[in-house]
């Protein structure tokens, strides 16, 4: 019997992730490549999640920060390994390996100390923290669901860092689709983004080969559909717009266009980014989006672009992914 090393096991997971992503159009699983030794930290200060003029990102699977005024310049890299990271108000969420085959959601304080941890199934894909730092969410890819033709689906959960109350899957919530109660075994959710009240949220729901923007209520445990072909929403700081990836011709196999939805008018504005963006963008401020774009060899870079359709995309943090503002 052959015994696989940890690196070999992770390689198998990576291969499986690529296969799943190619089978199910619209999903991208890039979480499971083996960790590399992080580059040396620069400067005298350790990585902190305290609010400040810095950007948070993942560098070689490790939490890092850069100066917002010079994001392509020197960066500070921590020893904390995460596949996805996000932070707000000095609270962070890290999706990290638990074993060679499993992962966990870890809530972090400003000094990157673990305060809570939840084991989760599947491969990490999305992570968010509400503006107050109270609510965190995550999405993973899970294999083995019999109702899916590809054999995998998503799991999206929410944790209240104040009370510890946990929603292990949004599939537990009651659904209203087009004004009517709806249930189906093929429902999947991903990409939560919270409103300022720490109770409502937006997310993507898929069912019957259609993807919807939904608005959810944590306390009421409900979601309702708002608009089709909206994936991986990210709410603007003023709560009036949602950045999202829009499948070209409503077909994820053709790629996605990074766009912005005005919630009052439901008008969609495409950004100047014409490359396919398979990411949940982050708002660096009220007018700028940051997102991960991968090179042909799979290596990530963080880019930014104005949210109003003007300007041109800009390489912002080379060799990084999972951006979040700390200001």
Rosetta blueprint (number, residue, H / E / L):
1 X L
2 X L
3 X L
4 X L
5 X L
6 X H
7 X H
8 X H
9 X H
10 X H
11 X H
12 X H
13 X H
14 X H
15 X H
16 X H
17 X H
18 X H
19 X H
20 X H
21 X H
22 X H
23 X H
24 X L
25 X L
26 X L
27 X L
28 X L
29 X L
30 X L
31 X L
32 X L
33 X L
34 X L
35 X L
36 X L
37 X L
38 X L
39 X L
40 X L
41 X L
42 X L
43 X L
44 X L
45 X L
46 X L
47 X L
48 X L
49 X L
50 X L
51 X L
52 X L
53 X L
54 X E
55 X E
56 X E
57 X E
58 X E
59 X E
60 X L
61 X L
62 X E
63 X E
64 X E
65 X E
66 X E
67 X E
68 X H
69 X H
70 X H
71 X L
72 X L
73 X L
74 X L
75 X E
76 X E
77 X E
78 X E
79 X E
80 X E
81 X E
82 X L
83 X L
84 X E
85 X E
86 X E
87 X E
88 X E
89 X L
90 X L
91 X E
92 X E
93 X E
94 X E
95 X E
96 X E
97 X E
98 X L
99 X L
100 X L
101 X L
102 X L
103 X E
104 X E
105 X E
106 X E
107 X E
108 X E
109 X L
110 X L
111 X L
112 X L
113 X L
114 X E
115 X E
116 X E
117 X E
118 X E
119 X E
120 X E
121 X L
122 X L
123 X E
124 X E
125 X E
126 X E
127 X E
128 X E
129 X E
130 X L
131 X L
132 X L
133 X L
134 X L
135 X E
136 X E
137 X E
138 X E
139 X E
140 X E
141 X E
142 X E
143 X E
144 X L
145 X L
146 X L
147 X L
148 X L
149 X L
150 X L
151 X L
152 X E
153 X E
154 X E
155 X E
156 X E
157 X E
158 X E
159 X E
160 X E
161 X L
162 X L
163 X L
164 X L
165 X L
166 X E
167 X E
168 X L
169 X L
170 X H
171 X H
172 X H
173 X L
174 X E
175 X E
176 X E
177 X E
178 X L
179 X L
180 X E
181 X E
182 X E
183 X L
184 X L
185 X L
186 X L
187 X L
188 X E
189 X E
190 X E
191 X E
192 X E
193 X E
194 X E
195 X L
196 X L
197 X L
198 X L
199 X L
200 X E
201 X E
202 X E
203 X E
204 X E
205 X E
206 X E
207 X E
208 X L
209 X L
210 X E
211 X E
212 X E
213 X E
214 X E
215 X E
216 X E
217 X E
218 X L
219 X L
220 X L
221 X L
222 X E
223 X E
224 X E
225 X E
226 X E
227 X E
228 X E
229 X L
230 X L
231 X E
232 X E
233 X E
234 X E
235 X E
236 X L
237 X L
238 X L
239 X L
240 X L
241 X E
242 X E
243 X E
244 X E
245 X E
246 X E
247 X E
248 X H
249 X H
250 X H
251 X L
252 X H
253 X H
254 X H
255 X L
256 X E
257 X E
258 X E
259 X E
260 X E
261 X E
262 X E
263 X L
264 X L
265 X L
266 X L
267 X L
268 X E
269 X E
270 X E
271 X L
272 X L
273 X L
274 X L
275 X L
276 X L
277 X L
278 X L
279 X L
280 X L
281 X L
282 X E
283 X E
284 X E
285 X E
286 X L
287 X L
288 X E
289 X E
290 X E
291 X E
292 X E
293 X E
294 X E
295 X L
296 X L
297 X L
298 X L
299 X L
300 X E
301 X E
302 X E
303 X E
304 X E
305 X E
306 X E
307 X L
308 X L
309 X L
310 X L
311 X L
312 X L
313 X L
314 X E
315 X E
316 X E
317 X E
318 X L
319 X L
320 X L
321 X E
322 X E
323 X E
324 X E
325 X E
326 X L
327 X L
